[in-house]
């Protein structure tokens, strides 16, 4: 089935556009209209991201007001993917995580036309919220975004004790009582002995889901995703926390700035800055489970053979639109080289990780 790139038509008053531009660091939205298919929605729109707001092509947060749902979503994110020369790394990563059985946002490339002018190809990301859970038939539960590097599951960061164990997290769903449960999880992680860890931590955390997430993060090599760029969901039925990936454009051999990240940059054990990863892999039974999942993934899903069709399909579907993208068309030669760049990364990373599986014995 071909990968279609729909067009979204943004209609916004110049005065409201000026308000957005006046302070790009502001999260305050302005009103506008967005036509998707045959429906025109009243929306609130704001810039999103941190350092990316300084780029010429900016990303957007959109809330649907009337009608208040679009394809089952109340809020969507339109990512410019400005520093990714392929524009597919985020989507490729999220689809890869889904193949690993990890909760992960859906994503779809779109063309954005603003007041009749083509503003380029964007990646629409599903918001991780109550509707994210509802679409998947999951029980209600608290959701937290890890918004900075304090979300490292530790009592400290860079040798300095944190003021709060919840530092680095922003609750987007749930109540104050859920904060107490997240606080308890982090406290137990940091005060439980290694001997007791296998008995106590599974009462709070879905261990296999966490280790599958770690496999995904290690394979795609998201150096920036171990201490933030993830969400936590606490399933109210099981009482267990699960981790959800978020913001995976700096992956598959590219840095945040779009430069090359060598295939051996991230260890087979992830980053020690994530205290939970570090602890779990010191427990023999958890380390064995991680090795088994990783070894199977390296033989099956993290291979050029498995991912080739996905990469080529995305690339070929996007190319006619990239040629017209005012921010990307001058880099079309680099765009054309990206599939082979990604394949070379997969080959090298796969080989690197296979040679280091014995470190998990």
Beta strands, then each sheet from edge to edge (+ up, - down):
strand 1: 6-11
strand 2: 30-36
strand 3: 39-48
strand 4: 59-66
strand 5: 75-79
strand 6: 107-114
strand 7: 117-126
strand 8: 143-146
strand 9: 156-157
strand 10: 160-161
strand 11: 169-173
strand 12: 230-234
strand 13: 241-245
sheet 1: 1+ 2- 3+ 4- 5+ 7- 6+ 1+
sheet 2: 11+ 8- 12+ 13-
sheet 3: 9+ 10-
end
